[in-house]
Amino acid sequence: MDETRSEPPKIKVVDRRKFSAEGEPLEAPAAAPEQPPAPEEPVAEFGTPIETPLPENSTPKYSGQPSARFLELVAMLAGQAELLLVGTEEMPAEPAEAQRVIDYLGVLEEKTTGNLSAEESKVLSSILYQLRTYFLQRK
């Protein structure tokens, strides 16, 4: 590799999409200019989040209300973990698999910290506490 090189290599990007974001057909691409035009807005540094406005008809990710889908997901995983801990007549208990599902719920709690409503957070932490306690009792 050449250590004396001071500029990074130039990369040319060609937009080959045939339709616009609204679904309208685009015209044939014109000859690309040699130099790209200067951006109108300042470009963020690498790793800096860029804030983009939400479309008018969209809702923000966190509305403060508990999400039914999130609570269903937590209940489904908790039910699966409980079934694996207890077992049935046809299926023996599998504590190792139950621990794996409990760990998934733990990762879910860790990764969603700060993005959940108070009720969602309370439900998830309560279920995790109960499953972990039951797992230790069954061990």
C-alpha positions as a Markdown table, in Angstrom:
| # | Residue | x | y | z |
|---|---|---|---|---|
| 1 | Met | 0.0 | 0.0 | 0.0 |
| 2 | Asp | 1.3 | 3.4 | -0.9 |
| 3 | Glu | 2.0 | 5.3 | 2.3 |
| 4 | Thr | 2.7 | 8.7 | 0.6 |
| 5 | Arg | -0.9 | 9.0 | -0.7 |
| 6 | Ser | -2.6 | 12.0 | 1.0 |
| 7 | Glu | -6.1 | 11.9 | -0.5 |
| 8 | Pro | -8.5 | 9.0 | -0.3 |
| 9 | Pro | -9.6 | 7.5 | -3.6 |
| 10 | Lys | -12.6 | 9.2 | -5.3 |
| 11 | Ile | -15.8 | 7.2 | -5.6 |
| 12 | Lys | -18.3 | 7.9 | -8.3 |
| 13 | Val | -22.0 | 7.0 | -7.5 |
| 14 | Val | -24.5 | 6.7 | -10.3 |
| 15 | Asp | -28.2 | 6.7 | -9.5 |
| 16 | Arg | -29.8 | 4.0 | -11.7 |
| 17 | Arg | -33.3 | 4.0 | -10.2 |
| 18 | Lys | -36.0 | 4.2 | -12.8 |
| 19 | Phe | -38.7 | 5.6 | -10.5 |
| 20 | Ser | -38.9 | 8.4 | -8.0 |
| 21 | Ala | -39.9 | 8.1 | -4.4 |
| 22 | Glu | -43.5 | 8.9 | -5.4 |
| 23 | Gly | -43.5 | 6.1 | -8.0 |
| 24 | Glu | -43.3 | 8.4 | -11.0 |
| 25 | Pro | -41.0 | 7.3 | -13.9 |
| 26 | Leu | -37.8 | 9.2 | -14.1 |
| 27 | Glu | -36.4 | 10.8 | -17.2 |
| 28 | Ala | -33.4 | 9.3 | -18.8 |
| 29 | Pro | -30.3 | 10.2 | -16.7 |
| 30 | Ala | -28.4 | 13.2 | -18.1 |
| 31 | Ala | -24.6 | 13.1 | -18.4 |
| 32 | Ala | -23.2 | 13.3 | -14.9 |
| 33 | Pro | -21.2 | 16.4 | -14.2 |
| 34 | Glu | -17.6 | 16.0 | -13.3 |
| 35 | Gln | -17.8 | 17.7 | -9.9 |
| 36 | Pro | -20.9 | 17.1 | -7.7 |
| 37 | Pro | -22.7 | 20.2 | -6.6 |
| 38 | Ala | -21.9 | 21.5 | -3.2 |
| 39 | Pro | -24.5 | 20.4 | -0.6 |
| 40 | Glu | -27.0 | 23.0 | 0.5 |
| 41 | Glu | -26.9 | 21.8 | 4.1 |
| 42 | Pro | -23.8 | 21.0 | 6.1 |
| 43 | Val | -22.8 | 17.3 | 6.0 |
| 44 | Ala | -22.6 | 15.6 | 9.3 |
| 45 | Glu | -19.3 | 14.0 | 10.4 |
| 46 | Phe | -19.1 | 10.2 | 10.4 |
| 47 | Gly | -20.9 | 8.8 | 13.4 |
| 48 | Thr | -23.0 | 11.9 | 14.0 |
| 49 | Pro | -26.7 | 11.3 | 13.7 |
| 50 | Ile | -28.5 | 13.3 | 11.1 |
| 51 | Glu | -31.9 | 14.5 | 12.2 |
| 52 | Thr | -34.5 | 14.2 | 9.4 |
| 53 | Pro | -38.0 | 15.6 | 9.8 |
| 54 | Leu | -40.9 | 13.1 | 10.0 |
| 55 | Pro | -43.5 | 13.1 | 7.3 |
| 56 | Glu | -46.7 | 14.8 | 8.2 |
| 57 | Asn | -48.8 | 11.7 | 8.3 |
| 58 | Ser | -46.4 | 9.6 | 10.4 |
| 59 | Thr | -46.3 | 9.1 | 14.1 |
| 60 | Pro | -43.2 | 9.1 | 16.2 |
| 61 | Lys | -41.7 | 5.8 | 17.3 |
| 62 | Tyr | -42.4 | 6.4 | 21.0 |
| 63 | Ser | -45.9 | 7.8 | 21.7 |
| 64 | Gly | -46.0 | 7.2 | 25.5 |
| 65 | Gln | -48.7 | 4.5 | 25.1 |
| 66 | Pro | -47.9 | 0.8 | 25.6 |
| 67 | Ser | -47.5 | -1.0 | 22.3 |
| 68 | Ala | -49.8 | -4.0 | 22.0 |
| 69 | Arg | -47.4 | -5.8 | 19.6 |
| 70 | Phe | -44.5 | -5.3 | 22.0 |
| 71 | Leu | -46.5 | -6.7 | 25.0 |
| 72 | Glu | -47.6 | -9.6 | 22.8 |
| 73 | Leu | -44.0 | -10.4 | 21.9 |
| 74 | Val | -42.9 | -10.3 | 25.5 |
| 75 | Ala | -45.9 | -12.6 | 26.5 |
| 76 | Met | -45.1 | -15.0 | 23.7 |
| 77 | Leu | -41.4 | -15.3 | 24.7 |
| 78 | Ala | -42.3 | -15.6 | 28.4 |
| 79 | Gly | -44.9 | -18.3 | 27.6 |
| 80 | Gln | -42.3 | -20.2 | 25.6 |
| 81 | Ala | -39.7 | -19.9 | 28.4 |
| 82 | Glu | -42.2 | -21.1 | 31.0 |
| 83 | Leu | -43.2 | -24.1 | 28.8 |
| 84 | Leu | -39.6 | -25.0 | 28.4 |
| 85 | Leu | -39.1 | -24.8 | 32.2 |
| 86 | Val | -42.1 | -26.9 | 33.2 |
| 87 | Gly | -42.4 | -29.3 | 30.2 |
| 88 | Thr | -45.5 | -31.3 | 29.3 |
| 89 | Glu | -46.4 | -34.9 | 29.1 |
| 90 | Glu | -45.2 | -35.1 | 25.5 |
| 91 | Met | -42.1 | -32.8 | 26.0 |
| 92 | Pro | -39.7 | -32.9 | 28.9 |
| 93 | Ala | -38.5 | -29.7 | 30.5 |
| 94 | Glu | -35.5 | -28.2 | 28.8 |
| 95 | Pro | -33.9 | -25.7 | 31.2 |
| 96 | Ala | -31.0 | -24.9 | 28.8 |
| 97 | Glu | -33.4 | -23.8 | 26.1 |
| 98 | Ala | -35.5 | -21.9 | 28.7 |
| 99 | Gln | -32.4 | -20.0 | 29.8 |
| 100 | Arg | -31.8 | -19.1 | 26.2 |
| 101 | Val | -35.3 | -17.6 | 25.8 |
| 102 | Ile | -34.9 | -15.8 | 29.1 |
| 103 | Asp | -31.6 | -14.4 | 27.8 |
| 104 | Tyr | -33.4 | -13.1 | 24.7 |
| 105 | Leu | -35.8 | -11.3 | 26.9 |
| 106 | Gly | -32.9 | -9.8 | 28.8 |
| 107 | Val | -31.3 | -8.6 | 25.6 |
| 108 | Leu | -34.6 | -7.1 | 24.6 |
| 109 | Glu | -34.8 | -5.2 | 27.9 |
| 110 | Glu | -31.2 | -4.0 | 27.5 |
| 111 | Lys | -31.6 | -2.8 | 23.9 |
| 112 | Thr | -34.9 | -1.0 | 24.5 |
| 113 | Thr | -33.9 | 0.9 | 27.6 |
| 114 | Gly | -35.2 | 4.4 | 27.3 |
| 115 | Asn | -37.4 | 3.6 | 24.3 |
| 116 | Leu | -40.3 | 2.0 | 26.2 |
| 117 | Ser | -43.3 | 3.4 | 28.0 |
| 118 | Ala | -43.4 | 3.0 | 31.8 |
| 119 | Glu | -45.9 | 0.2 | 31.5 |
| 120 | Glu | -43.9 | -1.7 | 28.9 |
| 121 | Ser | -40.7 | -1.4 | 30.9 |
| 122 | Lys | -42.5 | -2.5 | 34.1 |
| 123 | Val | -44.1 | -5.5 | 32.4 |
| 124 | Leu | -40.8 | -6.6 | 30.8 |
| 125 | Ser | -38.7 | -6.3 | 34.0 |
| 126 | Ser | -41.4 | -8.0 | 36.1 |
| 127 | Ile | -41.7 | -11.0 | 33.7 |
| 128 | Leu | -37.9 | -11.3 | 33.5 |
| 129 | Tyr | -37.6 | -11.3 | 37.3 |
| 130 | Gln | -40.3 | -14.0 | 37.6 |
| 131 | Leu | -38.8 | -16.2 | 34.9 |
| 132 | Arg | -35.2 | -15.8 | 36.3 |
| 133 | Thr | -36.5 | -16.7 | 39.9 |
| 134 | Tyr | -38.4 | -19.7 | 38.6 |
| 135 | Phe | -35.4 | -20.8 | 36.6 |
| 136 | Leu | -33.2 | -20.8 | 39.7 |
| 137 | Gln | -35.8 | -22.7 | 41.7 |
| 138 | Arg | -36.1 | -25.4 | 39.0 |
| 139 | Lys | -32.4 | -25.8 | 38.6 |
